[in-house]
Amino acid sequence: MRVISFFDSENKEHWIEEIRKSDWNASTFLAKMLTDGTFFRNRR
């Protein structure tokens, strides 16, 4: 398995599209947070 850091990736849009293709229930929410730049907004 290869682990890829989204935030270090040069092709973030590609990975967002791959996340959207997932059948994981939270994939749409994750893709939206990554697209909007709100992934780290509510960190504690």
Secondary structure, 3 states (H helix, E strand, C coil): CCCCCHHHCCCHHHHHHHHHHCCCCCHHHHHHHHHHCCCCCCCC
